[in-house]
Amino acid sequence: MIKKTTKDSITTAMIEEQTAAFLKAGGTVEYVVKGTSGQVTPTGSKQIDLKSGR
């Protein structure tokens, strides 16, 4: 018999519990303005120059 693995569904209560535990442990929530990325942009160009031979 083959066991089918199922992914546990996350409930609102679970998210609330995890958020409360995170804040209680000293975590902070940072507000990010709509349309702004939360990712830090690395410095330097990511463009590849195919003619450079590298």
PDB file of N, CA, C and O in Angstrom:
ATOM      1  N   MET A   1       0.834  -1.175   0.000  1.00  0.00           N
ATOM      2  CA  MET A   1       0.000   0.000   0.000  1.00  0.00           C
ATOM      3  C   MET A   1       0.884   1.247   0.000  1.00  0.00           C
ATOM      4  O   MET A   1       1.822   1.347   0.790  1.00  0.00           O
ATOM      5  N   ILE A   2       0.591   2.168  -0.863  1.00  0.00           N
ATOM      6  CA  ILE A   2       1.383   3.392  -0.986  1.00  0.00           C
ATOM      7  C   ILE A   2       0.742   4.487  -0.141  1.00  0.00           C
ATOM      8  O   ILE A   2      -0.453   4.764  -0.235  1.00  0.00           O
ATOM      9  N   LYS A   3       1.597   5.105   0.700  1.00  0.00           N
ATOM     10  CA  LYS A   3       1.105   6.225   1.501  1.00  0.00           C
ATOM     11  C   LYS A   3       1.213   7.495   0.686  1.00  0.00           C
ATOM     12  O   LYS A   3       2.270   7.797   0.133  1.00  0.00           O
ATOM     13  N   LYS A   4       0.142   8.227   0.612  1.00  0.00           N
ATOM     14  CA  LYS A   4       0.154   9.496  -0.095  1.00  0.00           C
ATOM     15  C   LYS A   4       0.433  10.598   0.931  1.00  0.00           C
ATOM     16  O   LYS A   4      -0.312  10.772   1.896  1.00  0.00           O
ATOM     17  N   THR A   5       1.516  11.334   0.703  1.00  0.00           N
ATOM     18  CA  THR A   5       1.837  12.408   1.638  1.00  0.00           C
ATOM     19  C   THR A   5       1.032  13.648   1.266  1.00  0.00           C
ATOM     20  O   THR A   5       0.922  14.015   0.096  1.00  0.00           O
ATOM     21  N   THR A   6       0.485  14.267   2.270  1.00  0.00           N
ATOM     22  CA  THR A   6      -0.270  15.485   2.043  1.00  0.00           C
ATOM     23  C   THR A   6       0.380  16.620   2.805  1.00  0.00           C
ATOM     24  O   THR A   6       0.915  16.424   3.896  1.00  0.00           O
ATOM     25  N   LYS A   7       0.332  17.779   2.238  1.00  0.00           N
ATOM     26  CA  LYS A   7       0.897  18.955   2.864  1.00  0.00           C
ATOM     27  C   LYS A   7      -0.117  19.473   3.890  1.00  0.00           C
ATOM     28  O   LYS A   7      -1.306  19.594   3.594  1.00  0.00           O
ATOM     29  N   ASP A   8       0.368  19.774   5.093  1.00  0.00           N
ATOM     30  CA  ASP A   8      -0.524  20.323   6.109  1.00  0.00           C
ATOM     31  C   ASP A   8      -1.001  21.702   5.672  1.00  0.00           C
ATOM     32  O   ASP A   8      -0.217  22.518   5.186  1.00  0.00           O
ATOM     33  N   SER A   9      -2.281  21.948   5.848  1.00  0.00           N
ATOM     34  CA  SER A   9      -2.790  23.266   5.499  1.00  0.00           C
ATOM     35  C   SER A   9      -2.544  24.215   6.666  1.00  0.00           C
ATOM     36  O   SER A   9      -2.714  23.848   7.828  1.00  0.00           O
ATOM     37  N   ILE A  10      -2.149  25.414   6.344  1.00  0.00           N
ATOM     38  CA  ILE A  10      -1.868  26.432   7.360  1.00  0.00           C
ATOM     39  C   ILE A  10      -3.154  27.186   7.643  1.00  0.00           C
ATOM     40  O   ILE A  10      -3.830  27.654   6.727  1.00  0.00           O
ATOM     41  N   THR A  11      -3.481  27.298   8.907  1.00  0.00           N
ATOM     42  CA  THR A  11      -4.701  27.998   9.289  1.00  0.00           C
ATOM     43  C   THR A  11      -4.365  29.387   9.811  1.00  0.00           C
ATOM     44  O   THR A  11      -3.214  29.680  10.135  1.00  0.00           O
ATOM     45  N   THR A  12      -5.359  30.220   9.887  1.00  0.00           N
ATOM     46  CA  THR A  12      -5.182  31.576  10.407  1.00  0.00           C
ATOM     47  C   THR A  12      -4.701  31.526  11.850  1.00  0.00           C
ATOM     48  O   THR A  12      -3.872  32.339  12.259  1.00  0.00           O
ATOM     49  N   ALA A  13      -5.215  30.581  12.616  1.00  0.00           N
ATOM     50  CA  ALA A  13      -4.811  30.449  14.018  1.00  0.00           C
ATOM     51  C   ALA A  13      -3.327  30.122  14.119  1.00  0.00           C
ATOM     52  O   ALA A  13      -2.639  30.635  15.002  1.00  0.00           O
ATOM     53  N   MET A  14      -2.823  29.265  13.216  1.00  0.00           N
ATOM     54  CA  MET A  14      -1.403  28.911  13.230  1.00  0.00           C
ATOM     55  C   MET A  14      -0.539  30.130  12.921  1.00  0.00           C
ATOM     56  O   MET A  14       0.498  30.333  13.552  1.00  0.00           O
ATOM     57  N   ILE A  15      -0.960  30.938  11.957  1.00  0.00           N
ATOM     58  CA  ILE A  15      -0.207  32.139  11.598  1.00  0.00           C
ATOM     59  C   ILE A  15      -0.197  33.113  12.769  1.00  0.00           C
ATOM     60  O   ILE A  15       0.834  33.711  13.075  1.00  0.00           O
ATOM     61  N   GLU A  16      -1.344  33.272  13.425  1.00  0.00           N
ATOM     62  CA  GLU A  16      -1.427  34.170  14.570  1.00  0.00           C
ATOM     63  C   GLU A  16      -0.532  33.703  15.713  1.00  0.00           C
ATOM     64  O   GLU A  16       0.113  34.519  16.372  1.00  0.00           O
ATOM     65  N   GLU A  17      -0.491  32.393  15.950  1.00  0.00           N
ATOM     66  CA  GLU A  17       0.369  31.837  17.007  1.00  0.00           C
ATOM     67  C   GLU A  17       1.845  32.069  16.684  1.00  0.00           C
ATOM     68  O   GLU A  17       2.622  32.473  17.549  1.00  0.00           O
ATOM     69  N   GLN A  18       2.219  31.811  15.438  1.00  0.00           N
ATOM     70  CA  GLN A  18       3.610  31.994  15.030  1.00  0.00           C
ATOM     71  C   GLN A  18       4.017  33.464  15.093  1.00  0.00           C
ATOM     72  O   GLN A  18       5.136  33.783  15.493  1.00  0.00           O
ATOM     73  N   THR A  19       3.112  34.357  14.702  1.00  0.00           N
ATOM     74  CA  THR A  19       3.399  35.793  14.753  1.00  0.00           C
ATOM     75  C   THR A  19       3.565  36.244  16.194  1.00  0.00           C
ATOM     76  O   THR A  19       4.484  37.001  16.505  1.00  0.00           O
ATOM     77  N   ALA A  20       2.684  35.788  17.074  1.00  0.00           N
ATOM     78  CA  ALA A  20       2.774  36.151  18.490  1.00  0.00           C
ATOM     79  C   ALA A  20       4.083  35.654  19.098  1.00  0.00           C
ATOM     80  O   ALA A  20       4.715  36.375  19.870  1.00  0.00           O
ATOM     81  N   ALA A  21       4.496  34.437  18.763  1.00  0.00           N
ATOM     82  CA  ALA A  21       5.750  33.879  19.276  1.00  0.00           C
ATOM     83  C   ALA A  21       6.940  34.667  18.747  1.00  0.00           C
ATOM     84  O   ALA A  21       7.898  34.903  19.483  1.00  0.00           O
ATOM     85  N   PHE A  22       6.896  35.074  17.492  1.00  0.00           N
ATOM     86  CA  PHE A  22       7.964  35.861  16.876  1.00  0.00           C
ATOM     87  C   PHE A  22       8.108  37.211  17.575  1.00  0.00           C
ATOM     88  O   PHE A  22       9.220  37.633  17.892  1.00  0.00           O
ATOM     89  N   LEU A  23       6.987  37.883  17.815  1.00  0.00           N
ATOM     90  CA  LEU A  23       7.023  39.188  18.478  1.00  0.00           C
ATOM     91  C   LEU A  23       7.458  39.065  19.938  1.00  0.00           C
ATOM     92  O   LEU A  23       8.193  39.913  20.445  1.00  0.00           O
ATOM     93  N   LYS A  24       7.004  38.011  20.608  1.00  0.00           N
ATOM     94  CA  LYS A  24       7.370  37.792  22.006  1.00  0.00           C
ATOM     95  C   LYS A  24       8.868  37.535  22.147  1.00  0.00           C
ATOM     96  O   LYS A  24       9.473  37.900  23.155  1.00  0.00           O
ATOM     97  N   ALA A  25       9.463  36.907  21.133  1.00  0.00           N
ATOM     98  CA  ALA A  25      10.896  36.600  21.156  1.00  0.00           C
ATOM     99  C   ALA A  25      11.745  37.816  20.788  1.00  0.00           C
ATOM    100  O   ALA A  25      12.971  37.724  20.724  1.00  0.00           O
ATOM    101  N   GLY A  26      11.098  38.943  20.550  1.00  0.00           N
ATOM    102  CA  GLY A  26      11.844  40.166  20.250  1.00  0.00           C
ATOM    103  C   GLY A  26      11.888  40.527  18.782  1.00  0.00           C
ATOM    104  O   GLY A  26      12.570  41.479  18.402  1.00  0.00           O
ATOM    105  N   GLY A  27      11.183  39.795  17.956  1.00  0.00           N
ATOM    106  CA  GLY A  27      11.150  40.101  16.531  1.00  0.00           C
ATOM    107  C   GLY A  27      10.359  41.372  16.272  1.00  0.00           C
ATOM    108  O   GLY A  27       9.495  41.751  17.064  1.00  0.00           O
ATOM    109  N   THR A  28      10.654  42.016  15.178  1.00  0.00           N
ATOM    110  CA  THR A  28       9.926  43.236  14.831  1.00  0.00           C
ATOM    111  C   THR A  28       9.353  43.105  13.426  1.00  0.00           C
ATOM    112  O   THR A  28       9.854  42.345  12.597  1.00  0.00           O
ATOM    113  N   VAL A  29       8.306  43.853  13.187  1.00  0.00           N
ATOM    114  CA  VAL A  29       7.664  43.874  11.889  1.00  0.00           C
ATOM    115  C   VAL A  29       7.940  45.239  11.275  1.00  0.00           C
ATOM    116  O   VAL A  29       7.699  46.272  11.900  1.00  0.00           O
ATOM    117  N   GLU A  30       8.443  45.237  10.057  1.00  0.00           N
ATOM    118  CA  GLU A  30       8.768  46.487   9.371  1.00  0.00           C
ATOM    119  C   GLU A  30       7.735  46.734   8.284  1.00  0.00           C
ATOM    120  O   GLU A  30       7.452  45.853   7.472  1.00  0.00           O
ATOM    121  N   TYR A  31       7.176  47.929   8.273  1.00  0.00           N
ATOM    122  CA  TYR A  31       6.187  48.293   7.272  1.00  0.00           C
ATOM    123  C   TYR A  31       6.902  48.689   5.987  1.00  0.00           C
ATOM    124  O   TYR A  31       7.811  49.519   6.005  1.00  0.00           O
ATOM    125  N   VAL A  32       6.493  48.096   4.883  1.00  0.00           N
ATOM    126  CA  VAL A  32       7.064  48.424   3.583  1.00  0.00           C
ATOM    127  C   VAL A  32       5.969  49.072   2.752  1.00  0.00           C
ATOM    128  O   VAL A  32       4.884  48.512   2.595  1.00  0.00           O
ATOM    129  N   VAL A  33       6.257  50.257   2.220  1.00  0.00           N
ATOM    130  CA  VAL A  33       5.288  51.009   1.440  1.00  0.00           C
ATOM    131  C   VAL A  33       4.911  50.219   0.188  1.00  0.00           C
ATOM    132  O   VAL A  33       5.757  49.569  -0.427  1.00  0.00           O
ATOM    133  N   LYS A  34       3.642  50.284  -0.177  1.00  0.00           N
ATOM    134  CA  LYS A  34       3.153  49.576  -1.351  1.00  0.00           C
ATOM    135  C   LYS A  34       3.960  49.995  -2.579  1.00  0.00           C
ATOM    136  O   LYS A  34       4.188  51.183  -2.805  1.00  0.00           O
ATOM    137  N   GLY A  35       4.385  49.019  -3.362  1.00  0.00           N
ATOM    138  CA  GLY A  35       5.152  49.286  -4.565  1.00  0.00           C
ATOM    139  C   GLY A  35       6.651  49.279  -4.338  1.00  0.00           C
ATOM    140  O   GLY A  35       7.421  49.428  -5.286  1.00  0.00           O
ATOM    141  N   THR A  36       7.079  49.107  -3.081  1.00  0.00           N
ATOM    142  CA  THR A  36       8.495  49.071  -2.751  1.00  0.00           C
ATOM    143  C   THR A  36       8.892  47.635  -2.480  1.00  0.00           C
ATOM    144  O   THR A  36       8.164  46.904  -1.809  1.00  0.00           O
ATOM    145  N   SER A  37      10.036  47.226  -2.995  1.00  0.00           N
ATOM    146  CA  SER A  37      10.516  45.872  -2.765  1.00  0.00           C
ATOM    147  C   SER A  37      11.195  45.800  -1.405  1.00  0.00           C
ATOM    148  O   SER A  37      11.867  46.744  -0.989  1.00  0.00           O
ATOM    149  N   GLY A  38      11.021  44.697  -0.724  1.00  0.00           N
ATOM    150  CA  GLY A  38      11.699  44.482   0.547  1.00  0.00           C
ATOM    151  C   GLY A  38      13.100  43.922   0.363  1.00  0.00           C
ATOM    152  O   GLY A  38      13.846  43.767   1.330  1.00  0.00           O
ATOM    153  N   GLN A  39      13.454  43.619  -0.878  1.00  0.00           N
ATOM    154  CA  GLN A  39      14.766  43.054  -1.149  1.00  0.00           C
ATOM    155  C   GLN A  39      15.816  44.148  -1.230  1.00  0.00           C
ATOM    156  O   GLN A  39      15.556  45.247  -1.718  1.00  0.00           O
ATOM    157  N   VAL A  40      17.006  43.826  -0.743  1.00  0.00           N
ATOM    158  CA  VAL A  40      18.123  44.750  -0.827  1.00  0.00           C
ATOM    159  C   VAL A  40      18.792  44.551  -2.180  1.00  0.00           C
ATOM    160  O   VAL A  40      19.110  43.425  -2.562  1.00  0.00           O
ATOM    161  N   THR A  41      19.003  45.640  -2.899  1.00  0.00           N
ATOM    162  CA  THR A  41      19.622  45.561  -4.215  1.00  0.00           C
ATOM    163  C   THR A  41      21.135  45.486  -4.072  1.00  0.00           C
ATOM    164  O   THR A  41      21.737  46.373  -3.467  1.00  0.00           O
ATOM    165  N   PRO A  42      21.762  44.447  -4.615  1.00  0.00           N
ATOM    166  CA  PRO A  42      23.214  44.362  -4.539  1.00  0.00           C
ATOM    167  C   PRO A  42      23.856  45.413  -5.446  1.00  0.00           C
ATOM    168  O   PRO A  42      23.272  45.824  -6.448  1.00  0.00           O
ATOM    169  N   THR A  43      25.053  45.835  -5.083  1.00  0.00           N
ATOM    170  CA  THR A  43      25.739  46.830  -5.897  1.00  0.00           C
ATOM    171  C   THR A  43      26.384  46.163  -7.100  1.00  0.00           C
ATOM    172  O   THR A  43      26.726  44.981  -7.055  1.00  0.00           O
ATOM    173  N   GLY A  44      26.543  46.897  -8.135  1.00  0.00           N
ATOM    174  CA  GLY A  44      27.176  46.367  -9.335  1.00  0.00           C
ATOM    175  C   GLY A  44      26.163  45.942 -10.369  1.00  0.00           C
ATOM    176  O   GLY A  44      24.984  45.753 -10.070  1.00  0.00           O
ATOM    177  N   SER A  45      26.636  45.793 -11.581  1.00  0.00           N
ATOM    178  CA  SER A  45      25.786  45.433 -12.702  1.00  0.00           C
ATOM    179  C   SER A  45      25.693  43.916 -12.838  1.00  0.00           C
ATOM    180  O   SER A  45      26.656  43.191 -12.586  1.00  0.00           O
ATOM    181  N   LYS A  46      24.532  43.463 -13.234  1.00  0.00           N
ATOM    182  CA  LYS A  46      24.340  42.035 -13.477  1.00  0.00           C
ATOM    183  C   LYS A  46      24.351  41.742 -14.976  1.00  0.00           C
ATOM    184  O   LYS A  46      24.107  40.610 -15.393  1.00  0.00           O
ATOM    185  N   GLN A  47      24.632  42.757 -15.778  1.00  0.00           N
ATOM    186  CA  GLN A  47      24.635  42.551 -17.219  1.00  0.00           C
ATOM    187  C   GLN A  47      25.853  41.739 -17.622  1.00  0.00           C
ATOM    188  O   GLN A  47      26.933  41.894 -17.052  1.00  0.00           O
ATOM    189  N   ILE A  48      25.675  40.885 -18.595  1.00  0.00           N
ATOM    190  CA  ILE A  48      26.758  40.045 -19.087  1.00  0.00           C
ATOM    191  C   ILE A  48      27.182  40.577 -20.460  1.00  0.00           C
ATOM    192  O   ILE A  48      26.350  40.784 -21.342  1.00  0.00           O
ATOM    193  N   ASP A  49      28.478  40.791 -20.620  1.00  0.00           N
ATOM    194  CA  ASP A  49      29.001  41.239 -21.895  1.00  0.00           C
ATOM    195  C   ASP A  49      29.570  40.035 -22.623  1.00  0.00           C
ATOM    196  O   ASP A  49      30.634  39.530 -22.266  1.00  0.00           O
ATOM    197  N   LEU A  50      28.857  39.574 -23.647  1.00  0.00           N
ATOM    198  CA  LEU A  50      29.275  38.370 -24.373  1.00  0.00           C
ATOM    199  C   LEU A  50      30.505  38.613 -25.238  1.00  0.00           C
ATOM    200  O   LEU A  50      31.196  37.667 -25.616  1.00  0.00           O
ATOM    201  N   LYS A  51      30.778  39.864 -25.551  1.00  0.00           N
ATOM    202  CA  LYS A  51      31.918  40.194 -26.407  1.00  0.00           C
ATOM    203  C   LYS A  51      33.236  40.267 -25.640  1.00  0.00           C
ATOM    204  O   LYS A  51      34.302  40.287 -26.255  1.00  0.00           O
ATOM    205  N   SER A  52      33.182  40.308 -24.307  1.00  0.00           N
ATOM    206  CA  SER A  52      34.398  40.476 -23.514  1.00  0.00           C
ATOM    207  C   SER A  52      35.245  39.209 -23.463  1.00  0.00           C
ATOM    208  O   SER A  52      36.436  39.291 -23.164  1.00  0.00           O
ATOM    209  N   GLY A  53      34.669  38.041 -23.746  1.00  0.00           N
ATOM    210  CA  GLY A  53      35.415  36.797 -23.780  1.00  0.00           C
ATOM    211  C   GLY A  53      35.606  36.154 -22.414  1.00  0.00           C
ATOM    212  O   GLY A  53      36.361  35.187 -22.301  1.00  0.00           O
ATOM    213  N   ARG A  54      34.971  36.640 -21.406  1.00  0.00           N
ATOM    214  CA  ARG A  54      35.084  36.063 -20.057  1.00  0.00           C
ATOM    215  C   ARG A  54      34.041  35.041 -19.787  1.00  0.00           C
ATOM    216  O   ARG A  54      34.006  34.467 -18.699  1.00  0.00           O
TER     217      ARG A  54
END
